[in-house]
Amino acid sequence: MGRMSPDLENSTGPADQAVANDYDGFAEAYAVETEANLINGYYTRPAILDLAGDVAGRRILDVGCGAGPVLAALREQGAIVTGVDPSAKMLDLARQRLGEGAVLHQAGLGGGPLPFPDGAFDDAIVCLVLHYLEDWKAPLAELRRVLAPGGRLIVAVNHPFVHRLLYPDAGYFAPREYSEDYTFNGQSAVLTYWHRPLHAMTDAFTAAGFRIAVISEPHPAPGAHELFPDVVKESDSAFLCFLFFVLDAG
């Protein structure tokens, strides 16, 4: 899941890590807040769908599917979709959206093997999830395992340069754990991340056997300027937020 919304109330300082990333504690508030906001509804999800392209007939795994908005959009375009998320409450919301027949599993990248055979999917989407993890080696190996030959991994992560802008005294090159406070639809939450520089990301991808096909810093979707003029000043303006990759499994 991990679809962070930095346009929300945000104090960029240390927070209580005992409750960090507890999506069960704020699932409904998060789903409501991020359904049609700028960062999620008009930036991240449109960018992911654009990178995915024509998905008709493709078997797609959404890792960290949350309440299922990406799964729903992919299914409408003809994809055969499967979702996993560590949050039981998020999966309940996804079932409400997608129907009882949806293929959903409670699982994540930090808890051992994914519950799928080798080569089960043509694409895997990991949207705003990897930046929660200190070590990417095992998760990327597991993602490559469940992808068929020639499959694609589509990734969105916190842009490393944004961390440098927000925390100028923290440095850029050293990995660093940090927490931030948010308010989702009036409910407080804590999210904890791992910053890593760009070269550490690309090194991890290639070490796992992926070929980097695309690195993207997208514009927001059409309509964002009219709905969010204080942030999107012009109809064609872009802003630093997340970094997107398309990786080929070979």
C-alpha positions in Angstrom: 0.0 0.0 0.0 2.2 2.8 1.2 0.6 5.5 -0.9 2.0 8.4 1.0 0.4 11.8 0.7 2.9 14.6 1.4 0.3 17.2 0.7 -1.4 16.3 4.0 -0.6 17.7 7.4 3.0 16.6 7.9 5.5 17.3 10.6 8.8 16.0 9.2 10.4 14.9 12.4 10.9 11.8 14.5 7.7 10.0 15.6 6.6 7.1 17.8 7.9 4.1 15.8 5.9 1.7 17.9 2.8 2.5 15.8 4.6 3.3 12.5 3.0 2.0 9.3 0.0 0.5 11.2 -2.4 0.7 8.4 -5.0 -1.4 10.2 -5.3 1.6 12.6 -6.2 4.1 9.9 -7.3 2.1 6.9 -10.7 3.7 6.3 -9.4 7.2 6.9 -6.5 6.6 4.5 -8.7 5.2 1.8 -11.1 8.2 2.0 -8.3 10.8 2.0 -6.4 9.3 -0.9 -9.2 8.3 -3.2 -9.2 11.5 -5.3 -6.5 13.8 -3.8 -3.6 15.3 -5.8 -0.7 13.0 -4.8 -2.6 9.7 -5.1 -5.6 10.3 -7.3 -4.1 12.7 -9.8 -0.4 11.8 -9.7 0.6 8.4 -8.5 -2.1 6.1 -9.8 -2.4 7.8 -13.2 1.4 7.5 -13.6 1.3 3.8 -12.7 -1.5 3.1 -15.1 0.3 5.1 -17.8 3.5 3.1 -17.3 1.5 -0.2 -17.4 0.1 0.6 -20.8 -2.2 -1.9 -22.5 -2.9 -4.5 -19.8 -5.7 -6.5 -21.5 -5.2 -10.2 -20.7 -2.1 -9.6 -18.6 -1.8 -11.3 -15.2 -0.9 -8.5 -12.8 0.0 -8.6 -9.1 -0.4 -5.4 -7.0 1.8 -5.7 -4.0 0.6 -3.3 -1.3 -2.8 -3.0 -3.0 -4.4 -1.2 -0.1 -8.1 -0.5 -0.7 -7.8 -1.6 -4.3 -8.0 1.5 -6.5 -5.2 0.3 -8.8 -6.6 -3.2 -9.0 -10.0 -1.8 -10.0 -8.6 0.4 -12.7 -6.5 -2.5 -14.1 -9.4 -4.9 -14.1 -11.6 -2.3 -16.0 -8.9 -2.3 -18.7 -9.0 -6.1 -19.0 -6.2 -7.3 -16.7 -6.4 -10.4 -14.6 -5.6 -9.0 -11.2 -4.4 -10.3 -7.8 -3.7 -8.1 -4.8 -1.7 -8.6 -1.6 -1.4 -6.4 1.4 -0.3 -6.9 5.0 -3.3 -5.0 6.4 -6.4 -7.1 7.0 -8.6 -3.9 7.1 -7.2 -2.6 3.8 -8.1 -6.0 2.2 -11.6 -5.7 3.6 -11.9 -2.4 1.9 -10.5 -3.9 -1.3 -13.1 -6.7 -1.2 -15.9 -4.1 -0.8 -14.6 -2.3 -3.9 -13.8 -5.3 -6.1 -16.4 -7.9 -4.9 -16.1 -11.2 -3.1 -14.7 -12.9 -6.1 -11.5 -10.8 -6.1 -8.2 -12.6 -5.6 -6.7 -11.0 -2.5 -4.1 -12.3 0.0 -2.8 -11.0 3.3 0.9 -10.9 2.6 3.7 -8.4 2.2 7.3 -8.2 1.0 8.8 -8.2 4.5 7.3 -11.4 5.7 8.7 -14.3 3.7 7.7 -15.8 0.3 4.7 -14.5 -1.6 2.0 -17.2 -1.8 2.4 -17.8 -5.6 4.3 -20.2 -7.8 7.2 -19.2 -10.0 6.4 -17.2 -13.0 2.7 -16.6 -12.0 2.5 -13.0 -13.3 3.2 -10.9 -16.3 3.5 -7.7 -14.3 4.0 -6.8 -10.7 3.2 -3.3 -9.3 4.9 -2.2 -6.1 3.6 1.3 -5.6 5.1 3.2 -2.6 6.1 0.1 -0.7 9.8 -0.5 -1.1 10.7 2.7 0.7 9.4 1.2 3.9 12.0 -1.6 3.8 15.7 -1.4 4.9 16.8 -4.3 2.8 15.6 -4.7 -0.8 17.6 -7.9 -1.7 15.1 -10.6 -0.6 11.9 -8.6 -1.7 13.3 -8.0 -5.2 14.4 -11.6 -5.5 10.9 -12.7 -4.5 9.3 -10.3 -7.0 11.5 -11.6 -9.8 10.6 -15.2 -8.9 6.9 -14.7 -9.3 7.3 -12.8 -12.7 7.2 -14.8 -15.9 10.2 -14.5 -18.3 9.8 -11.1 -20.0 7.7 -9.8 -17.2 7.8 -6.3 -15.8 8.1 -4.8 -12.3 6.6 -1.3 -12.0 7.8 0.6 -9.0 7.1 3.9 -7.3 9.2 5.1 -4.4 9.9 8.3 -2.5 12.1 10.5 -4.6 15.6 10.5 -2.9 16.2 14.2 -3.8 13.0 15.2 -1.9 14.6 13.7 1.2 17.6 15.9 0.7 15.4 19.0 0.4 13.4 18.2 3.5 16.3 17.1 5.6 19.4 19.1 4.4 21.4 18.2 7.5 20.9 14.4 7.1 23.0 14.0 4.0 22.0 12.2 0.8 24.3 9.2 0.3 23.8 7.3 3.6 20.7 5.2 4.0 18.6 6.6 6.8 15.5 5.6 8.7 13.0 8.4 9.5 9.4 8.9 10.5 6.7 11.4 9.7 3.4 12.3 11.2 0.3 12.6 9.0 -3.4 13.4 9.2 -5.7 11.2 7.0 -9.3 12.4 7.0 -8.8 13.8 10.5 -7.0 10.8 11.9 -3.4 10.9 13.0 -0.9 8.3 11.7 2.8 7.7 11.6 4.7 6.4 8.6 8.3 5.3 8.8 10.6 5.1 5.8 14.1 4.3 4.7 15.9 6.9 2.5 18.4 5.5 0.0 20.2 7.4 -2.8 19.4 6.8 -6.4 22.4 4.7 -7.1 21.5 2.3 -4.2 18.1 1.8 -5.8 19.4 1.1 -9.3 22.2 -1.1 -7.9 19.6 -3.2 -6.0 17.4 -3.6 -9.1 20.3 -4.7 -11.4 21.7 -7.0 -8.7 18.3 -8.7 -8.5 18.5 -9.4 -12.3 16.2 -6.6 -13.5 17.0 -4.4 -16.5 15.9 -0.7 -16.0 13.7 0.2 -18.9 12.2 3.4 -17.7 12.9 6.0 -15.0 10.1 8.6 -14.8 9.3 11.8 -13.0 5.8 12.3 -14.3 3.5 15.3 -14.6 0.2 15.2 -12.7 -2.9 13.9 -14.6 -5.1 16.2 -16.7 -7.5 18.2 -14.5 -5.0 18.5 -11.6 -4.4 22.2 -12.3 -8.1 23.0 -12.1 -8.7 21.0 -8.9 -5.5 21.9 -7.1 -4.4 25.3 -8.4 -2.4 26.2 -5.3 0.0 23.3 -5.9 -0.2 22.7 -9.7 0.3 26.3 -10.9 0.0 25.6 -14.6 -1.7 22.9 -16.6 1.6 21.4 -17.7 3.6 21.9 -14.5 5.4 19.1 -12.7 6.7 18.7 -9.2 9.2 16.6 -7.3 7.5 13.8 -5.3 8.0 10.2 -6.2 10.3 8.4 -8.6 8.9 5.7 -11.0 10.7 2.7 -12.6 9.7 0.1 -15.1 12.0 -2.9 -14.8 12.3 -5.9 -17.2 12.6 -9.3 -15.7 14.4 -10.7 -18.7 
